[in-house]
Amino acid sequence: MNTFASFKTDGAGRYLAALCAHFGRKVEVEYDINKGWVQFPFGRCEMIADDNKLDLLASAEDQPRLDQVVHILTSHLERFAFRENPTLVWQPPSQ
């Protein structure tokens, strides 16, 4: 199962790096300035940053695990980007 969200921001690369560095203390991550991923025990999130947005693709085997990935990513991004007050609307990825 997959779901997608996009956050419009000029600090996309900075937030991608902050999320990956934070999660990398406990789980496997890989990232550079434009893309990265976080592998949780219950799912995964892939991120792509460009000049004006951060795209997030969450995936997991079932809905409860997907909900867990979404909750963790949303709460951490809201905390890291609190000055921008991000509102993530998760939806099925476009085909």
Number of C-alpha atoms within 10 A of each C-alpha: 12 18 20 20 19 19 19 17 18 14 17 24 23 16 20 26 20 15 21 22 16 13 18 17 9 10 13 14 20 14 18 13 14 16 20 20 23 23 19 18 11 15 20 21 22 19 25 20 26 16 12 12 16 23 17 26 21 25 22 21 12 12 12 11 18 20 17 16 24 24 12 11 19 18 12 16 20 16 13 15 15 10 8 13 11 18 13 18 11 16 12 12 12 6 3
